[in-house]
Amino acid sequence: MKRFSCGDVVPNCKARFDAATEADLLAQVANHARNDHGMTSLPDSLVQEVKRHIIDYDGSNG
């Protein structure tokens, strides 16, 4: 599993995402960026920053 916490990139955002693959996780994050942060496009620099904060997650530690 992969996990990303939006607050690692956007201060004070509490959203957290889990997915089986990085691609699935990035799709969730892109949807969140559009719907909750009003972003109409995601610059490559932001995608790279998100990727730097993705962690492996075993599903058992909340």
mmCIF file of the N, C-alpha and C atoms, coordinates in Angstrom:
data_MODEL
# 
_entry.id   MODEL 
# 
loop_
_atom_site.group_PDB 
_atom_site.id 
_atom_site.type_symbol 
_atom_site.label_atom_id 
_atom_site.label_alt_id 
_atom_site.label_comp_id 
_atom_site.label_asym_id 
_atom_site.label_entity_id 
_atom_site.label_seq_id 
_atom_site.pdbx_PDB_ins_code 
_atom_site.Cartn_x 
_atom_site.Cartn_y 
_atom_site.Cartn_z 
_atom_site.occupancy 
_atom_site.B_iso_or_equiv 
_atom_site.pdbx_formal_charge 
_atom_site.auth_seq_id 
_atom_site.auth_comp_id 
_atom_site.auth_asym_id 
_atom_site.auth_atom_id 
_atom_site.pdbx_PDB_model_num 
ATOM 1   N N  . MET A 1 1  ? 0.843   -1.189 0.000   1.00 0.00 ? 1  MET A N  1 
ATOM 2   C CA . MET A 1 1  ? 0.000   0.000  0.000   1.00 0.00 ? 1  MET A CA 1 
ATOM 3   C C  . MET A 1 1  ? 0.882   1.244  0.000   1.00 0.00 ? 1  MET A C  1 
ATOM 4   N N  . LYS A 1 2  ? 0.328   2.288  -0.559  1.00 0.00 ? 2  LYS A N  1 
ATOM 5   C CA . LYS A 1 2  ? 0.980   3.594  -0.584  1.00 0.00 ? 2  LYS A CA 1 
ATOM 6   C C  . LYS A 1 2  ? 0.097   4.574  0.173   1.00 0.00 ? 2  LYS A C  1 
ATOM 7   N N  . ARG A 1 3  ? 0.734   5.567  0.806   1.00 0.00 ? 3  ARG A N  1 
ATOM 8   C CA . ARG A 1 3  ? -0.018  6.580  1.558   1.00 0.00 ? 3  ARG A CA 1 
ATOM 9   C C  . ARG A 1 3  ? 0.583   7.951  1.284   1.00 0.00 ? 3  ARG A C  1 
ATOM 10  N N  . PHE A 1 4  ? -0.321  8.937  1.192   1.00 0.00 ? 4  PHE A N  1 
ATOM 11  C CA . PHE A 1 4  ? 0.089   10.332 1.068   1.00 0.00 ? 4  PHE A CA 1 
ATOM 12  C C  . PHE A 1 4  ? -0.803  11.176 1.961   1.00 0.00 ? 4  PHE A C  1 
ATOM 13  N N  . SER A 1 5  ? -0.188  12.071 2.718   1.00 0.00 ? 5  SER A N  1 
ATOM 14  C CA . SER A 1 5  ? -0.912  13.039 3.539   1.00 0.00 ? 5  SER A CA 1 
ATOM 15  C C  . SER A 1 5  ? -0.730  14.412 2.904   1.00 0.00 ? 5  SER A C  1 
ATOM 16  N N  . CYS A 1 6  ? -1.829  15.013 2.491   1.00 0.00 ? 6  CYS A N  1 
ATOM 17  C CA . CYS A 1 6  ? -1.770  16.285 1.778   1.00 0.00 ? 6  CYS A CA 1 
ATOM 18  C C  . CYS A 1 6  ? -1.077  17.366 2.611   1.00 0.00 ? 6  CYS A C  1 
ATOM 19  N N  . GLY A 1 7  ? -1.252  17.328 3.917   1.00 0.00 ? 7  GLY A N  1 
ATOM 20  C CA . GLY A 1 7  ? -0.624  18.308 4.793   1.00 0.00 ? 7  GLY A CA 1 
ATOM 21  C C  . GLY A 1 7  ? 0.891   18.310 4.713   1.00 0.00 ? 7  GLY A C  1 
ATOM 22  N N  . ASP A 1 8  ? 1.493   17.264 4.157   1.00 0.00 ? 8  ASP A N  1 
ATOM 23  C CA . ASP A 1 8  ? 2.936   17.262 3.961   1.00 0.00 ? 8  ASP A CA 1 
ATOM 24  C C  . ASP A 1 8  ? 3.358   18.247 2.877   1.00 0.00 ? 8  ASP A C  1 
ATOM 25  N N  . VAL A 1 9  ? 2.407   18.622 2.029   1.00 0.00 ? 9  VAL A N  1 
ATOM 26  C CA . VAL A 1 9  ? 2.686   19.547 0.929   1.00 0.00 ? 9  VAL A CA 1 
ATOM 27  C C  . VAL A 1 9  ? 1.879   20.837 1.069   1.00 0.00 ? 9  VAL A C  1 
ATOM 28  N N  . VAL A 1 10 ? 0.628   20.715 1.525   1.00 0.00 ? 10 VAL A N  1 
ATOM 29  C CA . VAL A 1 10 ? -0.252  21.870 1.698   1.00 0.00 ? 10 VAL A CA 1 
ATOM 30  C C  . VAL A 1 10 ? -0.526  22.037 3.190   1.00 0.00 ? 10 VAL A C  1 
ATOM 31  N N  . PRO A 1 11 ? 0.090   23.051 3.815   1.00 0.00 ? 11 PRO A N  1 
ATOM 32  C CA . PRO A 1 11 ? -0.089  23.231 5.256   1.00 0.00 ? 11 PRO A CA 1 
ATOM 33  C C  . PRO A 1 11 ? -1.563  23.262 5.670   1.00 0.00 ? 11 PRO A C  1 
ATOM 34  N N  . ASN A 1 12 ? -1.855  22.589 6.745   1.00 0.00 ? 12 ASN A N  1 
ATOM 35  C CA . ASN A 1 12 ? -3.175  22.552 7.386   1.00 0.00 ? 12 ASN A CA 1 
ATOM 36  C C  . ASN A 1 12 ? -4.212  21.697 6.672   1.00 0.00 ? 12 ASN A C  1 
ATOM 37  N N  . CYS A 1 13 ? -3.872  21.063 5.570   1.00 0.00 ? 13 CYS A N  1 
ATOM 38  C CA . CYS A 1 13 ? -4.822  20.153 4.930   1.00 0.00 ? 13 CYS A CA 1 
ATOM 39  C C  . CYS A 1 13 ? -4.738  18.808 5.640   1.00 0.00 ? 13 CYS A C  1 
ATOM 40  N N  . LYS A 1 14 ? -5.868  18.283 6.054   1.00 0.00 ? 14 LYS A N  1 
ATOM 41  C CA . LYS A 1 14 ? -5.924  17.039 6.820   1.00 0.00 ? 14 LYS A CA 1 
ATOM 42  C C  . LYS A 1 14 ? -6.197  15.805 5.963   1.00 0.00 ? 14 LYS A C  1 
ATOM 43  N N  . ALA A 1 15 ? -6.345  15.965 4.657   1.00 0.00 ? 15 ALA A N  1 
ATOM 44  C CA . ALA A 1 15 ? -6.677  14.836 3.783   1.00 0.00 ? 15 ALA A CA 1 
ATOM 45  C C  . ALA A 1 15 ? -5.527  13.829 3.735   1.00 0.00 ? 15 ALA A C  1 
ATOM 46  N N  . ARG A 1 16 ? -5.905  12.549 3.729   1.00 0.00 ? 16 ARG A N  1 
ATOM 47  C CA . ARG A 1 16 ? -4.927  11.465 3.641   1.00 0.00 ? 16 ARG A CA 1 
ATOM 48  C C  . ARG A 1 16 ? -5.474  10.427 2.686   1.00 0.00 ? 16 ARG A C  1 
ATOM 49  N N  . PHE A 1 17 ? -4.589  9.856  1.887   1.00 0.00 ? 17 PHE A N  1 
ATOM 50  C CA . PHE A 1 17 ? -4.997  8.923  0.846   1.00 0.00 ? 17 PHE A CA 1 
ATOM 51  C C  . PHE A 1 17 ? -4.182  7.648  0.928   1.00 0.00 ? 17 PHE A C  1 
ATOM 52  N N  . ASP A 1 18 ? -4.849  6.522  0.710   1.00 0.00 ? 18 ASP A N  1 
ATOM 53  C CA . ASP A 1 18 ? -4.206  5.215  0.656   1.00 0.00 ? 18 ASP A CA 1 
ATOM 54  C C  . ASP A 1 18 ? -4.632  4.534  -0.634  1.00 0.00 ? 18 ASP A C  1 
ATOM 55  N N  . ALA A 1 19 ? -3.686  3.841  -1.266  1.00 0.00 ? 19 ALA A N  1 
ATOM 56  C CA . ALA A 1 19 ? -3.997  3.098  -2.483  1.00 0.00 ? 19 ALA A CA 1 
ATOM 57  C C  . ALA A 1 19 ? -2.975  1.987  -2.656  1.00 0.00 ? 19 ALA A C  1 
ATOM 58  N N  . ALA A 1 20 ? -3.345  1.009  -3.465  1.00 0.00 ? 20 ALA A N  1 
ATOM 59  C CA . ALA A 1 20 ? -2.457  -0.127 -3.706  1.00 0.00 ? 20 ALA A CA 1 
ATOM 60  C C  . ALA A 1 20 ? -1.249  0.260  -4.545  1.00 0.00 ? 20 ALA A C  1 
ATOM 61  N N  . THR A 1 21 ? -1.414  1.223  -5.448  1.00 0.00 ? 21 THR A N  1 
ATOM 62  C CA . THR A 1 21 ? -0.320  1.610  -6.327  1.00 0.00 ? 21 THR A CA 1 
ATOM 63  C C  . THR A 1 21 ? -0.115  3.122  -6.302  1.00 0.00 ? 21 THR A C  1 
ATOM 64  N N  . GLU A 1 22 ? 1.065   3.538  -6.707  1.00 0.00 ? 22 GLU A N  1 
ATOM 65  C CA . GLU A 1 22 ? 1.334   4.971  -6.789  1.00 0.00 ? 22 GLU A CA 1 
ATOM 66  C C  . GLU A 1 22 ? 0.399   5.643  -7.791  1.00 0.00 ? 22 GLU A C  1 
ATOM 67  N N  . ALA A 1 23 ? 0.130   4.994  -8.910  1.00 0.00 ? 23 ALA A N  1 
ATOM 68  C CA . ALA A 1 23 ? -0.754  5.569  -9.931  1.00 0.00 ? 23 ALA A CA 1 
ATOM 69  C C  . ALA A 1 23 ? -2.159  5.807  -9.373  1.00 0.00 ? 23 ALA A C  1 
ATOM 70  N N  . ASP A 1 24 ? -2.680  4.826  -8.632  1.00 0.00 ? 24 ASP A N  1 
ATOM 71  C CA . ASP A 1 24 ? -4.009  4.988  -8.028  1.00 0.00 ? 24 ASP A CA 1 
ATOM 72  C C  . ASP A 1 24 ? -3.999  6.111  -6.991  1.00 0.00 ? 24 ASP A C  1 
ATOM 73  N N  . LEU A 1 25 ? -2.930  6.197  -6.234  1.00 0.00 ? 25 LEU A N  1 
ATOM 74  C CA . LEU A 1 25 ? -2.810  7.242  -5.221  1.00 0.00 ? 25 LEU A CA 1 
ATOM 75  C C  . LEU A 1 25 ? -2.764  8.617  -5.884  1.00 0.00 ? 25 LEU A C  1 
ATOM 76  N N  . LEU A 1 26 ? -1.977  8.750  -6.935  1.00 0.00 ? 26 LEU A N  1 
ATOM 77  C CA . LEU A 1 26 ? -1.875  10.031 -7.627  1.00 0.00 ? 26 LEU A CA 1 
ATOM 78  C C  . LEU A 1 26 ? -3.211  10.445 -8.242  1.00 0.00 ? 26 LEU A C  1 
ATOM 79  N N  . ALA A 1 27 ? -3.998  9.494  -8.701  1.00 0.00 ? 27 ALA A N  1 
ATOM 80  C CA . ALA A 1 27 ? -5.326  9.818  -9.232  1.00 0.00 ? 27 ALA A CA 1 
ATOM 81  C C  . ALA A 1 27 ? -6.219  10.393 -8.128  1.00 0.00 ? 27 ALA A C  1 
ATOM 82  N N  . GLN A 1 28 ? -6.162  9.799  -6.944  1.00 0.00 ? 28 GLN A N  1 
ATOM 83  C CA . GLN A 1 28 ? -6.934  10.315 -5.803  1.00 0.00 ? 28 GLN A CA 1 
ATOM 84  C C  . GLN A 1 28 ? -6.478  11.724 -5.431  1.00 0.00 ? 28 GLN A C  1 
ATOM 85  N N  . VAL A 1 29 ? -5.168  11.916 -5.405  1.00 0.00 ? 29 VAL A N  1 
ATOM 86  C CA . VAL A 1 29 ? -4.614  13.220 -5.037  1.00 0.00 ? 29 VAL A CA 1 
ATOM 87  C C  . VAL A 1 29 ? -4.998  14.277 -6.071  1.00 0.00 ? 29 VAL A C  1 
ATOM 88  N N  . ALA A 1 30 ? -4.962  13.935 -7.351  1.00 0.00 ? 30 ALA A N  1 
ATOM 89  C CA . ALA A 1 30 ? -5.350  14.881 -8.397  1.00 0.00 ? 30 ALA A CA 1 
ATOM 90  C C  . ALA A 1 30 ? -6.807  15.285 -8.249  1.00 0.00 ? 30 ALA A C  1 
ATOM 91  N N  . ASN A 1 31 ? -7.668  14.322 -7.957  1.00 0.00 ? 31 ASN A N  1 
ATOM 92  C CA . ASN A 1 31 ? -9.082  14.611 -7.746  1.00 0.00 ? 31 ASN A CA 1 
ATOM 93  C C  . ASN A 1 31 ? -9.258  15.541 -6.537  1.00 0.00 ? 31 ASN A C  1 
ATOM 94  N N  . HIS A 1 32 ? -8.547  15.263 -5.462  1.00 0.00 ? 32 HIS A N  1 
ATOM 95  C CA . HIS A 1 32 ? -8.600  16.101 -4.255  1.00 0.00 ? 32 HIS A CA 1 
ATOM 96  C C  . HIS A 1 32 ? -8.116  17.519 -4.576  1.00 0.00 ? 32 HIS A C  1 
ATOM 97  N N  . ALA A 1 33 ? -7.025  17.631 -5.319  1.00 0.00 ? 33 ALA A N  1 
ATOM 98  C CA . ALA A 1 33 ? -6.481  18.949 -5.665  1.00 0.00 ? 33 ALA A CA 1 
ATOM 99  C C  . ALA A 1 33 ? -7.503  19.777 -6.445  1.00 0.00 ? 33 ALA A C  1 
ATOM 100 N N  . ARG A 1 34 ? -8.205  19.119 -7.365  1.00 0.00 ? 34 ARG A N  1 
ATOM 101 C CA . ARG A 1 34 ? -9.240  19.825 -8.147  1.00 0.00 ? 34 ARG A CA 1 
ATOM 102 C C  . ARG A 1 34 ? -10.423 20.226 -7.263  1.00 0.00 ? 34 ARG A C  1 
ATOM 103 N N  . ASN A 1 35 ? -10.956 19.260 -6.530  1.00 0.00 ? 35 ASN A N  1 
ATOM 104 C CA . ASN A 1 35 ? -12.199 19.482 -5.795  1.00 0.00 ? 35 ASN A CA 1 
ATOM 105 C C  . ASN A 1 35 ? -12.036 20.297 -4.517  1.00 0.00 ? 35 ASN A C  1 
ATOM 106 N N  . ASP A 1 36 ? -10.917 20.126 -3.819  1.00 0.00 ? 36 ASP A N  1 
ATOM 107 C CA . ASP A 1 36 ? -10.772 20.775 -2.512  1.00 0.00 ? 36 ASP A CA 1 
ATOM 108 C C  . ASP A 1 36 ? -9.803  21.958 -2.509  1.00 0.00 ? 36 ASP A C  1 
ATOM 109 N N  . HIS A 1 37 ? -8.897  22.005 -3.484  1.00 0.00 ? 37 HIS A N  1 
ATOM 110 C CA . HIS A 1 37 ? -7.940  23.102 -3.531  1.00 0.00 ? 37 HIS A CA 1 
ATOM 111 C C  . HIS A 1 37 ? -8.117  23.971 -4.768  1.00 0.00 ? 37 HIS A C  1 
ATOM 112 N N  . GLY A 1 38 ? -9.106  23.650 -5.621  1.00 0.00 ? 38 GLY A N  1 
ATOM 113 C CA . GLY A 1 38 ? -9.427  24.480 -6.775  1.00 0.00 ? 38 GLY A CA 1 
ATOM 114 C C  . GLY A 1 38 ? -8.376  24.510 -7.868  1.00 0.00 ? 38 GLY A C  1 
ATOM 115 N N  . MET A 1 39 ? -7.542  23.489 -7.908  1.00 0.00 ? 39 MET A N  1 
ATOM 116 C CA . MET A 1 39 ? -6.484  23.452 -8.922  1.00 0.00 ? 39 MET A CA 1 
ATOM 117 C C  . MET A 1 39 ? -7.029  22.850 -10.214 1.00 0.00 ? 39 MET A C  1 
ATOM 118 N N  . THR A 1 40 ? -6.882  23.577 -11.301 1.00 0.00 ? 40 THR A N  1 
ATOM 119 C CA . THR A 1 40 ? -7.364  23.072 -12.588 1.00 0.00 ? 40 THR A CA 1 
ATOM 120 C C  . THR A 1 40 ? -6.304  22.250 -13.309 1.00 0.00 ? 40 THR A C  1 
ATOM 121 N N  . SER A 1 41 ? -5.055  22.407 -12.918 1.00 0.00 ? 41 SER A N  1 
ATOM 122 C CA . SER A 1 41 ? -3.982  21.588 -13.456 1.00 0.00 ? 41 SER A CA 1 
ATOM 123 C C  . SER A 1 41 ? -2.939  21.383 -12.364 1.00 0.00 ? 41 SER A C  1 
ATOM 124 N N  . LEU A 1 42 ? -2.174  20.317 -12.505 1.00 0.00 ? 42 LEU A N  1 
ATOM 125 C CA . LEU A 1 42 ? -1.141  20.016 -11.524 1.00 0.00 ? 42 LEU A CA 1 
ATOM 126 C C  . LEU A 1 42 ? 0.225   20.162 -12.189 1.00 0.00 ? 42 LEU A C  1 
ATOM 127 N N  . PRO A 1 43 ? 0.976   21.172 -11.795 1.00 0.00 ? 43 PRO A N  1 
ATOM 128 C CA . PRO A 1 43 ? 2.311   21.332 -12.372 1.00 0.00 ? 43 PRO A CA 1 
ATOM 129 C C  . PRO A 1 43 ? 3.184   20.126 -12.042 1.00 0.00 ? 43 PRO A C  1 
ATOM 130 N N  . ASP A 1 44 ? 4.092   19.803 -12.946 1.00 0.00 ? 44 ASP A N  1 
ATOM 131 C CA . ASP A 1 44 ? 4.976   18.669 -12.723 1.00 0.00 ? 44 ASP A CA 1 
ATOM 132 C C  . ASP A 1 44 ? 5.756   18.814 -11.420 1.00 0.00 ? 44 ASP A C  1 
ATOM 133 N N  . SER A 1 45 ? 6.121   20.037 -11.063 1.00 0.00 ? 45 SER A N  1 
ATOM 134 C CA . SER A 1 45 ? 6.863   20.248 -9.817  1.00 0.00 ? 45 SER A CA 1 
ATOM 135 C C  . SER A 1 45 ? 6.034   19.824 -8.602  1.00 0.00 ? 45 SER A C  1 
ATOM 136 N N  . LEU A 1 46 ? 4.730   20.048 -8.653  1.00 0.00 ? 46 LEU A N  1 
ATOM 137 C CA . LEU A 1 46 ? 3.857   19.626 -7.554  1.00 0.00 ? 46 LEU A CA 1 
ATOM 138 C C  . LEU A 1 46 ? 3.723   18.106 -7.527  1.00 0.00 ? 46 LEU A C  1 
ATOM 139 N N  . VAL A 1 47 ? 3.574   17.496 -8.684  1.00 0.00 ? 47 VAL A N  1 
ATOM 140 C CA . VAL A 1 47 ? 3.493   16.034 -8.761  1.00 0.00 ? 47 VAL A CA 1 
ATOM 141 C C  . VAL A 1 47 ? 4.763   15.424 -8.180  1.00 0.00 ? 47 VAL A C  1 
ATOM 142 N N  . GLN A 1 48 ? 5.910   15.984 -8.511  1.00 0.00 ? 48 GLN A N  1 
ATOM 143 C CA . GLN A 1 48 ? 7.177   15.465 -7.985  1.00 0.00 ? 48 GLN A CA 1 
ATOM 144 C C  . GLN A 1 48 ? 7.248   15.644 -6.467  1.00 0.00 ? 48 GLN A C  1 
ATOM 145 N N  . GLU A 1 49 ? 6.743   16.760 -5.960  1.00 0.00 ? 49 GLU A N  1 
ATOM 146 C CA . GLU A 1 49 ? 6.723   16.988 -4.510  1.00 0.00 ? 49 GLU A CA 1 
ATOM 147 C C  . GLU A 1 49 ? 5.817   15.970 -3.818  1.00 0.00 ? 49 GLU A C  1 
ATOM 148 N N  . VAL A 1 50 ? 4.668   15.711 -4.396  1.00 0.00 ? 50 VAL A N  1 
ATOM 149 C CA . VAL A 1 50 ? 3.767   14.692 -3.852  1.00 0.00 ? 50 VAL A CA 1 
ATOM 150 C C  . VAL A 1 50 ? 4.475   13.343 -3.835  1.00 0.00 ? 50 VAL A C  1 
ATOM 151 N N  . LYS A 1 51 ? 5.109   12.983 -4.935  1.00 0.00 ? 51 LYS A N  1 
ATOM 152 C CA . LYS A 1 51 ? 5.796   11.689 -5.012  1.00 0.00 ? 51 LYS A CA 1 
ATOM 153 C C  . LYS A 1 51 ? 6.870   11.555 -3.942  1.00 0.00 ? 51 LYS A C  1 
ATOM 154 N N  . ARG A 1 52 ? 7.542   12.654 -3.618  1.00 0.00 ? 52 ARG A N  1 
ATOM 155 C CA . ARG A 1 52 ? 8.576   12.608 -2.579  1.00 0.00 ? 52 ARG A CA 1 
ATOM 156 C C  . ARG A 1 52 ? 8.001   12.305 -1.202  1.00 0.00 ? 52 ARG A C  1 
ATOM 157 N N  . HIS A 1 53 ? 6.709   12.582 -1.019  1.00 0.00 ? 53 HIS A N  1 
ATOM 158 C CA . HIS A 1 53 ? 6.078   12.385 0.286   1.00 0.00 ? 53 HIS A CA 1 
ATOM 159 C C  . HIS A 1 53 ? 5.220   11.120 0.370   1.00 0.00 ? 53 HIS A C  1 
ATOM 160 N N  . ILE A 1 54 ? 5.173   10.337 -0.682  1.00 0.00 ? 54 ILE A N  1 
ATOM 161 C CA . ILE A 1 54 ? 4.441   9.069  -0.640  1.00 0.00 ? 54 ILE A CA 1 
ATOM 162 C C  . ILE A 1 54 ? 5.257   8.066  0.169   1.00 0.00 ? 54 ILE A C  1 
ATOM 163 N N  . ILE A 1 55 ? 4.578   7.394  1.077   1.00 0.00 ? 55 ILE A N  1 
ATOM 164 C CA . ILE A 1 55 ? 5.256   6.388  1.886   1.00 0.00 ? 55 ILE A CA 1 
ATOM 165 C C  . ILE A 1 55 ? 4.633   5.015  1.639   1.00 0.00 ? 55 ILE A C  1 
ATOM 166 N N  . ASP A 1 56 ? 5.410   3.989  1.886   1.00 0.00 ? 56 ASP A N  1 
ATOM 167 C CA . ASP A 1 56 ? 4.873   2.632  1.884   1.00 0.00 ? 56 ASP A CA 1 
ATOM 168 C C  . ASP A 1 56 ? 4.140   2.430  3.205   1.00 0.00 ? 56 ASP A C  1 
ATOM 169 N N  . TYR A 1 57 ? 3.024   1.745  3.140   1.00 0.00 ? 57 TYR A N  1 
ATOM 170 C CA . TYR A 1 57 ? 2.121   1.615  4.271   1.00 0.00 ? 57 TYR A CA 1 
ATOM 171 C C  . TYR A 1 57 ? 1.613   0.182  4.305   1.00 0.00 ? 57 TYR A C  1 
ATOM 172 N N  . ASP A 1 58 ? 1.727   -0.459 5.455   1.00 0.00 ? 58 ASP A N  1 
ATOM 173 C CA . ASP A 1 58 ? 1.318   -1.864 5.528   1.00 0.00 ? 58 ASP A CA 1 
ATOM 174 C C  . ASP A 1 58 ? -0.166  -2.059 5.863   1.00 0.00 ? 58 ASP A C  1 
ATOM 175 N N  . GLY A 1 59 ? -0.876  -0.974 6.093   1.00 0.00 ? 59 GLY A N  1 
ATOM 176 C CA . GLY A 1 59 ? -2.309  -1.072 6.356   1.00 0.00 ? 59 GLY A CA 1 
ATOM 177 C C  . GLY A 1 59 ? -2.680  -1.347 7.799   1.00 0.00 ? 59 GLY A C  1 
ATOM 178 N N  . SER A 1 60 ? -1.697  -1.517 8.677   1.00 0.00 ? 60 SER A N  1 
ATOM 179 C CA . SER A 1 60 ? -2.022  -1.883 10.058  1.00 0.00 ? 60 SER A CA 1 
ATOM 180 C C  . SER A 1 60 ? -1.761  -0.782 11.069  1.00 0.00 ? 60 SER A C  1 
ATOM 181 N N  . ASN A 1 61 ? -1.155  0.332  10.649  1.00 0.00 ? 61 ASN A N  1 
ATOM 182 C CA . ASN A 1 61 ? -0.795  1.346  11.642  1.00 0.00 ? 61 ASN A CA 1 
ATOM 183 C C  . ASN A 1 61 ? -1.614  2.627  11.536  1.00 0.00 ? 61 ASN A C  1 
ATOM 184 N N  . GLY A 1 62 ? -2.880  2.476  11.156  1.00 0.00 ? 62 GLY A N  1 
ATOM 185 C CA . GLY A 1 62 ? -3.808  3.586  11.160  1.00 0.00 ? 62 GLY A CA 1 
ATOM 186 C C  . GLY A 1 62 ? -3.510  4.606  10.176  1.00 0.00 ? 62 GLY A C  1 
# 
